[in-house]
Amino acid sequence: MAVLEITKQNIKETIQNNELVILDFWASWCGPCRRFAPIFETVAIKHPSVVFGKVDTEAEQELAAQFEVMSIPTIAVIKDGDIIFVQPGALSENVFEQVVEKAKEVDMEEVRRQNP
């Protein structure tokens, strides 16, 4: 699946209709964001069952504020509608791959039992 452009118009539907969504908050002027972009896209190709989306923080300042993004790039992992992981900073491909794999393994029923 191609990486989606996420906006305030499609964020709710994207999260509601997909089990696992991984967002990359970025801006065109951000050097680390530009270096992380090909890594994000490479990992996205390897995981077609996961929805990968990019949020342009310049165009979508409201979304960045909702996710409390303080620096970019920042990735946010949302599973079954809940934010389960947020990480600022560009990740290596290996580390990002591990984040995706761990997110797939998270048992949300267990998480909700532990955090009512």
Steps between C-alpha positions, in 0.01 A plus 500: 500500500620849419573742780190715555490875545318550830293813557239607752243396238611134486670429834189378685391268219855367456531413869148354528530281191845352565638290784851644487592849378850650515534872444807703411473866603738698279564830318667572167760731658612232751828327404453198732146462364630485143760239603237291683246513211658221288533279810132554581402411143728192485356359822145580382552285191604205720178518706198518267259416785600819685385847395787749482415867479690827484380816674646826369525702821503828307170428327348306791598701806175403675579128463855550623359679805247221564784247506711739713786492248782713641775413251521340159523246369274321747333165443175401667369143510124456535349155555127437524445874535744552788840668483742237629837657411639844414865556416663827394812489287602320183538126548729263315330249272586217739354676806190614311447144376514380862243762603260376230550134594447570872187704423356206305555277805327727753188335643260791542260297716787440744599868487142607576475251787816646654394863437123522559 
